[in-house]
Amino acid sequence: MAETISMPKLGFDMAEGLLVRWVKQVGETINKGDVLAEIETDKATVEVETSASGVVLQLIVDQGTMVPVNAPIAIIGSAGEKVDSPKTLNVERSTLDEKPAPQTPPTTAPVQQASSPVDSGPVKASPLAKKIARDQKVDLSHVQGTGPDGRIVRKDIEAIIGNQASVTRSAPLIPNSYSVITNHDDKVIATTKLRQAIGRRLVESKTTIPHFYVTHEFKMDALMDARRQINSFALDNEKVSVNDFVLKGVALSLRQFPNLNATIKDTEVIQFGHVNVGVAVTVPGGLMTVVVKDTDQKTLRQISGEVKAMAGRAREGKVKPDDIDGSTFSTSNLGMYDVEDFIAIINPPEAAILAISSAREIPVVESGELKVGWRMKATISVDHRVSDGAEAAQFMQALAVFLENPVRMLV
């Protein structure tokens, strides 16, 4: 029996998605889990996998169409199976490609580069390609598209950027040159869809969720030593990070404090049965949270491998729906930027988020003696409607047991 595939809902605030490209065409065989199409949301370009096996009988919407969540997009069934024509969808062809932009003044820069972000003329390009071009000041009117119907896609922009970088590297250095500080005109930069989505969510979070914060300083000497020993035996692509230990410790601690692995709905607190820890990842134009499912049940190596793979897909704009769906508690790590301490905004509808700072060698006093030790601060932000300071402090103490005795996470 034929099965209808609908536009998936990727995140609680997603209302519609842009169908960028069909990966499979009518008449092609497809298996459950194969990629059917690429869609673009406010957050990323996502590969949509099919939930059915069979033959693609019908593609209901055209490429470049904005489709509401849960609206039908394709029909999959048996070869030769007859299907009724679906009702006409109330969707419109995206006009992003045809909207002219204000004219920009002439420039003496190379033809691939413009003096300001451009979208001039009826240029056909995916929204992701336009965003990258805008950020990198690439003139789309001089880019040859390799996508469907000559559409400019991400790889076309990256090729231009790569060529420019090559020219820059090969340019001769001018001896005894120095930069002169000059004033410049104000620059107006349009915010991306991702930045707009982040803004909406975080304004909602800070104005509707009563945050409170608890900071704890962790002794990291044993963890840093354990990490060094593990990585001395691991391949380069299998080395574990401090963050991998923290994710594992957070997940095990949440099992002891299920009230922080929760959400609030009206007068009820819903404690999630799974511990799915979200990891904030920096992507072009903003942040995205990828999710390690059942983090408490996975080894450090599994956690490390999944985070690397999902973060890579996020930065390439090729996340899978499962990569960004279903987090029950989030983390944000700025440790790689030599950050002593910071706080994070709760990622709704979750009840808490952990902000992780740098592990640093500092002077410490132990047993009345001054010595050098590894220390790391972390701050938990909690929804006061769900929990109170004492529970958050106890959670941080439980997390300290794991981080300061990492062997507990390895058995």
Kinemage of the C-alpha trace (Angstrom):
@kinemage 1
@onewidth
@group {chain A} dominant
@subgroup {mainchain}
@vectorlist {calphas} color= white
{ca met a 1} P 0.000 0.000 0.000
{ca ala a 2} L 1.304 3.427 -0.940
{ca glu a 3} L 2.671 5.616 1.854
{ca thr a 4} L 2.685 9.408 1.888
{ca ile a 5} L 5.867 11.168 3.042
{ca ser a 6} L 5.302 14.516 4.765
{ca met a 7} L 7.433 17.563 5.499
{ca pro a 8} L 9.054 16.689 8.850
{ca lys a 9} L 8.968 18.957 11.898
{ca leu a 10} L 12.581 19.587 12.910
{ca gly a 11} L 12.357 21.465 16.173
{ca phe a 12} L 9.348 22.614 18.155
{ca asp a 13} L 9.277 26.063 16.519
{ca met a 14} L 9.567 24.954 12.882
{ca ala a 15} L 6.498 25.890 10.810
{ca glu a 16} L 7.708 25.289 7.232
{ca gly a 17} L 10.702 24.191 5.202
{ca leu a 18} L 12.113 24.926 1.744
{ca leu a 19} L 12.365 21.819 -0.460
{ca val a 20} L 15.759 22.495 -2.018
{ca arg a 21} L 16.371 19.323 -4.037
{ca trp a 22} L 14.891 15.918 -4.778
{ca val a 23} L 17.567 13.241 -4.355
{ca lys a 24} L 15.285 10.512 -5.740
{ca gln a 25} L 13.062 10.843 -8.810
{ca val a 26} L 9.774 9.240 -9.855
{ca gly a 27} L 10.286 5.591 -10.784
{ca glu a 28} L 13.440 5.108 -8.709
{ca thr a 29} L 13.658 2.405 -6.057
{ca ile a 30} L 14.161 3.622 -2.503
{ca asn a 31} L 14.739 1.809 0.790
{ca lys a 32} L 13.704 2.888 4.264
{ca gly a 33} L 16.364 5.231 5.609
{ca asp a 34} L 17.571 6.402 2.169
{ca val a 35} L 17.773 10.154 1.561
{ca leu a 36} L 14.719 11.302 -0.388
{ca ala a 37} L 15.219 15.071 -0.470
{ca glu a 38} L 17.113 18.023 0.944
{ca ile a 39} L 15.129 20.671 2.788
{ca glu a 40} L 16.241 23.952 4.297
{ca thr a 41} L 14.989 25.255 7.626
{ca asp a 42} L 15.908 28.352 9.604
{ca lys a 43} L 18.771 26.324 11.075
{ca ala a 44} L 20.340 24.251 8.300
{ca thr a 45} L 19.998 22.238 5.133
{ca val a 46} L 18.756 18.800 6.232
{ca glu a 47} L 18.723 15.478 4.409
{ca val a 48} L 15.235 13.937 4.731
{ca glu a 49} L 15.214 10.157 4.960
{ca thr a 50} L 12.225 8.118 3.830
{ca ser a 51} L 10.210 6.076 6.315
{ca ala a 52} L 9.068 3.610 3.639
{ca ser a 53} L 10.580 1.270 1.050
{ca gly a 54} L 9.417 0.806 -2.520
{ca val a 55} L 9.288 2.944 -5.647
{ca val a 56} L 8.864 6.713 -5.794
{ca leu a 57} L 5.394 7.027 -7.335
{ca gln a 58} L 4.888 10.769 -7.109
{ca leu a 59} L 6.715 13.949 -6.098
{ca ile a 60} L 3.968 16.264 -4.923
{ca val a 61} L 5.891 19.551 -4.722
{ca asp a 62} L 8.516 21.154 -6.953
{ca gln a 63} L 12.059 21.978 -5.968
{ca gly a 64} L 12.279 25.495 -4.526
{ca thr a 65} L 8.853 25.261 -2.854
{ca met a 66} L 8.197 26.375 0.728
{ca val a 67} L 6.148 23.606 2.354
{ca pro a 68} L 4.273 23.691 5.696
{ca val a 69} L 5.218 21.114 8.327
{ca asn a 70} L 3.295 17.815 7.973
{ca ala a 71} L 2.142 18.641 4.425
{ca pro a 72} L 2.581 15.739 1.942
{ca ile a 73} L 5.630 15.960 -0.312
{ca ala a 74} L 5.906 12.512 -1.944
{ca ile a 75} L 4.239 9.113 -2.321
{ca ile a 76} L 6.106 5.800 -2.162
{ca gly a 77} L 4.577 2.420 -2.967
{ca ser a 78} L 4.851 -0.667 -5.132
{ca ala a 79} L 5.857 -0.534 -8.796
{ca gly a 80} L 2.813 0.080 -10.985
{ca glu a 81} L 0.584 0.938 -8.045
{ca lys a 82} L -2.078 3.513 -8.833
{ca val a 83} L -2.402 6.496 -6.504
{ca asp a 84} L -4.951 9.263 -6.339
{ca ser a 85} L -3.727 12.748 -7.128
{ca pro a 86} L -3.267 14.608 -3.832
{ca lys a 87} L -5.147 17.758 -3.050
{ca thr a 88} L -3.434 20.907 -4.240
{ca leu a 89} L -1.134 22.196 -1.545
{ca asn a 90} L -1.424 25.772 -0.374
{ca val a 91} L 2.251 26.457 -1.023
{ca glu a 92} L 4.074 28.886 -3.214
{ca arg a 93} L 7.255 28.686 -5.196
{ca ser a 94} L 10.025 30.406 -3.269
{ca thr a 95} L 10.778 33.830 -4.715
{ca leu a 96} L 14.146 34.135 -3.018
{ca asp a 97} L 15.921 33.501 -6.304
{ca glu a 98} L 14.039 36.110 -8.288
{ca lys a 99} L 13.990 39.067 -5.881
{ca pro a 100} L 16.296 41.829 -7.147
{ca ala a 101} L 18.596 43.538 -4.678
{ca pro a 102} L 19.632 47.179 -4.577
{ca gln a 103} L 22.306 48.084 -7.115
{ca thr a 104} L 25.836 48.188 -5.738
{ca pro a 105} L 28.456 50.719 -6.862
{ca pro a 106} L 31.251 49.672 -9.234
{ca thr a 107} L 34.300 48.056 -7.684
{ca thr a 108} L 37.826 47.383 -8.812
{ca ala a 109} L 37.999 44.049 -6.979
{ca pro a 110} L 38.170 40.731 -8.915
{ca val a 111} L 34.916 39.738 -10.574
{ca gln a 112} L 34.184 37.055 -7.971
{ca gln a 113} L 34.358 39.572 -5.130
{ca ala a 114} L 31.989 42.472 -4.425
{ca ser a 115} L 32.424 45.446 -2.155
{ca ser a 116} L 29.291 44.460 -0.247
{ca pro a 117} L 27.085 41.357 0.108
{ca val a 118} L 25.142 41.007 -3.122
{ca asp a 119} L 22.018 39.315 -4.377
{ca ser a 120} L 21.802 41.481 -7.510
{ca gly a 121} L 19.711 40.435 -10.454
{ca pro a 122} L 17.562 37.346 -10.993
{ca val a 123} L 20.179 34.937 -9.686
{ca lys a 124} L 19.146 31.349 -8.970
{ca ala a 125} L 20.828 30.150 -5.785
{ca ser a 126} L 19.885 28.112 -2.755
{ca pro a 127} L 19.298 30.139 0.430
{ca leu a 128} L 22.323 28.456 2.033
{ca ala a 129} L 24.523 29.427 -0.929
{ca lys a 130} L 23.221 32.989 -0.713
{ca lys a 131} L 23.984 33.156 2.990
{ca ile a 132} L 27.568 31.964 2.500
{ca ala a 133} L 28.011 34.338 -0.450
{ca arg a 134} L 26.675 37.230 1.617
{ca asp a 135} L 29.000 36.429 4.532
{ca gln a 136} L 32.055 36.034 2.274
{ca lys a 137} L 31.149 38.931 -0.089
{ca val a 138} L 30.968 36.747 -3.200
{ca asp a 139} L 29.138 38.246 -6.203
{ca leu a 140} L 26.552 35.648 -7.240
{ca ser a 141} L 26.138 37.189 -10.688
{ca his a 142} L 29.605 35.902 -11.608
{ca val a 143} L 29.180 32.351 -10.258
{ca gln a 144} L 28.328 29.439 -12.557
{ca gly a 145} L 25.788 27.187 -10.829
{ca thr a 146} L 26.067 23.404 -10.967
{ca gly a 147} L 22.746 22.591 -9.285
{ca pro a 148} L 19.375 21.792 -10.896
{ca asp a 149} L 18.509 24.229 -13.701
{ca gly a 150} L 21.845 26.007 -13.178
{ca arg a 151} L 21.026 26.814 -9.563
{ca ile a 152} L 24.011 27.978 -7.491
{ca val a 153} L 24.631 25.635 -4.553
{ca arg a 154} L 26.983 25.656 -1.587
{ca lys a 155} L 29.870 23.873 -3.309
{ca asp a 156} L 29.912 26.513 -6.100
{ca ile a 157} L 30.460 29.290 -3.558
{ca glu a 158} L 33.083 27.257 -1.681
{ca ala a 159} L 34.974 26.718 -4.941
{ca ile a 160} L 35.108 30.482 -5.542
{ca ile a 161} L 36.276 31.108 -1.977
{ca gly a 162} L 38.941 28.413 -2.368
{ca asn a 163} L 40.255 30.032 -5.547
{ca gln a 164} L 40.441 33.437 -3.862
{ca ala a 165} L 42.342 31.952 -0.906
{ca ser a 166} L 44.820 30.334 -3.301
{ca val a 167} L 45.474 33.657 -5.044
{ca thr a 168} L 45.965 35.397 -1.696
{ca arg a 169} L 48.472 32.801 -0.501
{ca ser a 170} L 50.501 33.078 -3.700
{ca ala a 171} L 50.659 36.889 -3.689
{ca pro a 172} L 54.155 38.320 -3.025
{ca leu a 173} L 54.769 39.949 0.327
{ca ile a 174} L 55.583 43.662 0.380
{ca pro a 175} L 58.617 44.244 2.603
{ca asn a 176} L 58.418 46.741 5.445
{ca ser a 177} L 54.684 47.210 4.911
{ca tyr a 178} L 52.327 48.033 7.746
{ca ser a 179} L 48.601 48.601 8.058
{ca val a 180} L 47.222 52.091 8.491
{ca ile a 181} L 44.153 52.537 10.662
{ca thr a 182} L 41.460 54.429 8.769
{ca asn a 183} L 37.786 55.153 9.307
{ca his a 184} L 35.197 53.325 7.239
{ca asp a 185} L 31.556 53.886 6.416
{ca asp a 186} L 28.988 52.060 8.533
{ca lys a 187} L 28.200 48.615 7.179
{ca val a 188} L 24.638 47.253 7.194
{ca ile a 189} L 24.493 43.458 7.229
{ca ala a 190} L 21.181 41.619 6.889
{ca thr a 191} L 20.720 38.942 9.551
{ca thr a 192} L 20.460 35.356 8.359
{ca lys a 193} L 17.455 33.132 8.945
{ca leu a 194} L 19.504 31.171 11.463
{ca arg a 195} L 20.407 34.319 13.431
{ca gln a 196} L 16.750 35.418 13.342
{ca ala a 197} L 15.640 32.023 14.657
{ca ile a 198} L 18.230 32.158 17.442
{ca gly a 199} L 17.023 35.629 18.350
{ca arg a 200} L 13.369 34.574 18.538
{ca arg a 201} L 14.091 31.514 20.659
{ca leu a 202} L 16.422 33.230 23.114
{ca val a 203} L 14.190 36.270 23.577
{ca glu a 204} L 11.359 33.859 24.352
{ca ser a 205} L 13.581 31.919 26.747
{ca lys a 206} L 14.857 34.946 28.702
{ca thr a 207} L 11.454 36.643 28.899
{ca thr a 208} L 9.298 33.614 29.760
{ca ile a 209} L 11.627 31.336 31.757
{ca pro a 210} L 12.784 32.438 35.245
{ca his a 211} L 16.487 31.523 35.096
{ca phe a 212} L 18.753 30.987 38.082
{ca tyr a 213} L 22.420 29.997 38.037
{ca val a 214} L 24.791 27.820 40.080
{ca thr a 215} L 28.565 27.737 39.461
{ca his a 216} L 30.951 24.998 40.599
{ca glu a 217} L 34.718 24.671 40.240
{ca phe a 218} L 35.892 21.146 39.427
{ca lys a 219} L 39.260 19.555 40.156
{ca met a 220} L 40.391 18.278 36.754
{ca asp a 221} L 43.819 16.756 37.505
{ca ala a 222} L 42.660 13.130 37.384
{ca leu a 223} L 40.543 13.711 34.280
{ca met a 224} L 43.369 15.411 32.381
{ca asp a 225} L 45.672 12.521 33.254
{ca ala a 226} L 43.069 9.926 32.196
{ca arg a 227} L 42.518 11.755 28.914
{ca arg a 228} L 46.262 11.834 28.247
{ca gln a 229} L 46.558 8.083 28.851
{ca ile a 230} L 43.549 7.234 26.663
{ca asn a 231} L 44.743 9.415 23.789
{ca ser a 232} L 48.248 7.934 23.915
{ca phe a 233} L 46.713 4.677 22.636
{ca ala a 234} L 44.020 6.117 20.361
{ca leu a 235} L 44.188 6.903 16.665
{ca asp a 236} L 44.120 10.581 15.710
{ca asn a 237} L 40.446 10.452 14.716
{ca glu a 238} L 39.502 8.578 17.908
{ca lys a 239} L 41.071 10.854 20.516
{ca val a 240} L 38.691 12.011 23.231
{ca ser a 241} L 38.224 15.577 24.444
{ca val a 242} L 37.496 17.079 27.841
{ca asn a 243} L 33.999 17.770 26.523
{ca asp a 244} L 33.415 14.056 25.879
{ca phe a 245} L 34.106 13.339 29.564
{ca val a 246} L 31.793 16.189 30.597
{ca leu a 247} L 28.934 14.905 28.402
{ca lys a 248} L 29.229 11.436 29.901
{ca gly a 249} L 29.385 12.826 33.437
{ca val a 250} L 26.384 15.087 32.816
{ca ala a 251} L 24.320 12.183 31.493
{ca leu a 252} L 25.124 9.922 34.460
{ca ser a 253} L 24.372 12.761 36.897
{ca leu a 254} L 21.012 13.436 35.227
{ca arg a 255} L 20.020 9.846 35.996
{ca gln a 256} L 20.301 10.814 39.664
{ca phe a 257} L 18.425 14.082 39.143
{ca pro a 258} L 15.635 13.377 36.632
{ca asn a 259} L 13.918 16.639 37.534
{ca leu a 260} L 16.620 18.499 35.595
{ca asn a 261} L 16.178 16.179 32.602
{ca ala a 262} L 12.680 17.496 32.098
{ca thr a 263} L 10.292 20.087 30.701
{ca ile a 264} L 7.319 21.951 32.124
{ca lys a 265} L 3.900 21.946 30.492
{ca asp a 266} L 1.170 23.981 32.160
{ca thr a 267} L 1.001 22.623 35.729
{ca glu a 268} L 2.960 19.434 35.045
{ca val a 269} L 6.674 18.627 34.932
{ca ile a 270} L 7.460 15.899 32.404
{ca gln a 271} L 10.611 13.935 33.311
{ca phe a 272} L 12.073 12.396 30.154
{ca gly a 273} L 12.735 8.666 30.102
{ca his a 274} L 15.829 9.069 27.913
{ca val a 275} L 18.900 11.185 28.567
{ca asn a 276} L 19.691 12.929 25.265
{ca val a 277} L 22.368 15.565 25.788
{ca gly a 278} L 22.510 18.441 23.301
{ca val a 279} L 25.847 19.977 22.290
{ca ala a 280} L 25.974 23.571 20.988
{ca val a 281} L 28.040 23.732 17.771
{ca thr a 282} L 29.310 26.890 16.085
{ca val a 283} L 28.193 27.067 12.440
{ca pro a 284} L 28.413 29.875 9.855
{ca gly a 285} L 26.071 32.609 11.027
{ca gly a 286} L 25.204 31.208 14.451
{ca leu a 287} L 24.801 28.126 16.613
{ca met a 288} L 23.147 24.741 16.260
{ca thr a 289} L 22.518 22.036 18.854
{ca val a 290} L 23.329 18.452 17.878
{ca val a 291} L 22.063 15.651 20.090
{ca val a 292} L 23.780 12.553 21.491
{ca lys a 293} L 20.927 10.099 22.065
{ca asp a 294} L 21.014 7.978 25.250
{ca thr a 295} L 24.274 9.619 26.286
{ca asp a 296} L 24.269 7.825 29.639
{ca gln a 297} L 24.424 4.419 27.905
{ca lys a 298} L 27.316 5.185 25.540
{ca thr a 299} L 31.073 4.913 25.947
{ca leu a 300} L 33.412 7.888 25.719
{ca arg a 301} L 34.555 6.665 22.303
{ca gln a 302} L 30.965 6.463 21.031
{ca ile a 303} L 30.130 9.925 22.369
{ca ser a 304} L 33.289 11.381 20.832
{ca gly a 305} L 32.663 9.797 17.425
{ca glu a 306} L 29.027 10.904 17.269
{ca val a 307} L 29.783 14.501 18.273
{ca lys a 308} L 32.575 14.770 15.682
{ca ala a 309} L 30.356 13.372 12.915
{ca met a 310} L 27.299 15.486 13.746
{ca ala a 311} L 29.318 18.678 14.256
{ca gly a 312} L 30.967 18.107 10.871
{ca arg a 313} L 27.608 17.710 9.154
{ca ala a 314} L 26.267 20.798 10.943
{ca arg a 315} L 29.148 22.976 9.753
{ca glu a 316} L 28.685 21.675 6.197
{ca gly a 317} L 24.949 22.416 6.320
{ca lys a 318} L 24.139 18.723 5.862
{ca val a 319} L 22.669 17.641 9.209
{ca lys a 320} L 20.251 14.745 9.428
{ca pro a 321} L 16.891 15.219 11.161
{ca asp a 322} L 17.954 12.859 13.953
{ca asp a 323} L 21.101 14.963 14.574
{ca ile a 324} L 19.182 17.956 15.929
{ca asp a 325} L 15.992 16.453 17.342
{ca gly a 326} L 15.095 15.218 20.806
{ca ser a 327} L 17.512 16.868 23.245
{ca thr a 328} L 16.443 16.718 26.905
{ca phe a 329} L 19.315 18.778 28.394
{ca ser a 330} L 21.845 21.024 26.629
{ca thr a 331} L 25.502 21.963 27.059
{ca ser a 332} L 27.550 24.863 25.724
{ca asn a 333} L 31.354 24.632 25.843
{ca leu a 334} L 33.621 27.661 25.320
{ca gly a 335} L 36.648 25.972 26.844
{ca met a 336} L 38.636 26.167 23.600
{ca tyr a 337} L 38.546 29.978 23.801
{ca asp a 338} L 40.313 30.327 27.168
{ca val a 339} L 37.106 31.344 28.961
{ca glu a 340} L 37.165 31.434 32.763
{ca asp a 341} L 33.415 31.497 33.350
{ca phe a 342} L 30.119 32.272 31.566
{ca ile a 343} L 26.401 31.500 31.711
{ca ala a 344} L 24.131 30.100 28.992
{ca ile a 345} L 20.475 30.690 28.128
{ca ile a 346} L 18.132 27.717 28.508
{ca asn a 347} L 17.197 25.987 25.248
{ca pro a 348} L 13.377 25.661 25.416
{ca pro a 349} L 11.488 23.495 26.090
{ca glu a 350} L 14.265 22.029 28.287
{ca ala a 351} L 14.619 22.829 31.990
{ca ala a 352} L 18.388 23.414 32.177
{ca ile a 353} L 21.653 23.996 30.318
{ca leu a 354} L 25.295 23.670 31.423
{ca ala a 355} L 27.897 26.274 30.422
{ca ile a 356} L 31.397 24.731 30.378
{ca ser a 357} L 34.505 26.896 30.642
{ca ser a 358} L 38.214 26.167 30.117
{ca ala a 359} L 40.225 23.621 32.060
{ca arg a 360} L 43.184 25.711 33.274
{ca glu a 361} L 46.370 25.247 35.281
{ca ile a 362} L 46.195 27.706 38.188
{ca pro a 363} L 47.703 28.135 41.683
{ca val a 364} L 45.626 26.156 44.226
{ca val a 365} L 45.854 25.474 47.950
{ca glu a 366} L 45.494 21.851 49.063
{ca ser a 367} L 46.069 20.688 52.640
{ca gly a 368} L 47.563 24.059 53.460
{ca glu a 369} L 50.112 23.898 50.649
{ca leu a 370} L 50.330 26.047 47.517
{ca lys a 371} L 50.638 24.046 44.297
{ca val a 372} L 49.647 24.072 40.624
{ca gly a 373} L 46.463 22.241 39.720
{ca trp a 374} L 43.956 21.804 36.897
{ca arg a 375} L 40.605 23.515 37.540
{ca met a 376} L 37.473 24.078 35.435
{ca lys a 377} L 34.369 26.124 36.183
{ca ala a 378} L 30.910 25.270 34.907
{ca thr a 379} L 27.595 27.039 35.478
{ca ile a 380} L 24.160 25.450 35.268
{ca ser a 381} L 21.175 27.602 34.254
{ca val a 382} L 17.873 26.198 35.537
{ca asp a 383} L 14.181 26.953 35.060
{ca his a 384} L 13.007 28.045 38.535
{ca arg a 385} L 9.507 26.759 37.755
{ca val a 386} L 10.934 23.243 37.636
{ca ser a 387} L 13.689 23.215 40.239
{ca asp a 388} L 15.420 25.168 43.000
{ca gly a 389} L 18.970 26.135 43.945
{ca ala a 390} L 19.567 23.238 46.333
{ca glu a 391} L 18.781 20.607 43.685
{ca ala a 392} L 20.975 22.360 41.107
{ca ala a 393} L 23.851 22.536 43.617
{ca gln a 394} L 23.463 18.828 44.420
{ca phe a 395} L 23.546 18.042 40.700
{ca met a 396} L 26.829 19.917 40.372
{ca gln a 397} L 28.237 17.957 43.326
{ca ala a 398} L 27.199 14.699 41.660
{ca leu a 399} L 28.855 15.833 38.426
{ca ala a 400} L 32.026 16.581 40.411
{ca val a 401} L 32.141 12.973 41.613
{ca phe a 402} L 32.372 11.784 38.006
{ca leu a 403} L 34.712 14.482 36.669
{ca glu a 404} L 37.083 14.279 39.620
{ca asn a 405} L 37.047 10.461 39.581
{ca pro a 406} L 36.804 9.717 35.825
{ca val a 407} L 37.347 5.978 36.289
{ca arg a 408} L 33.701 5.891 37.464
{ca met a 409} L 32.688 6.755 33.878
{ca leu a 410} L 34.785 3.954 32.401
{ca val a 411} L 33.197 1.023 34.253
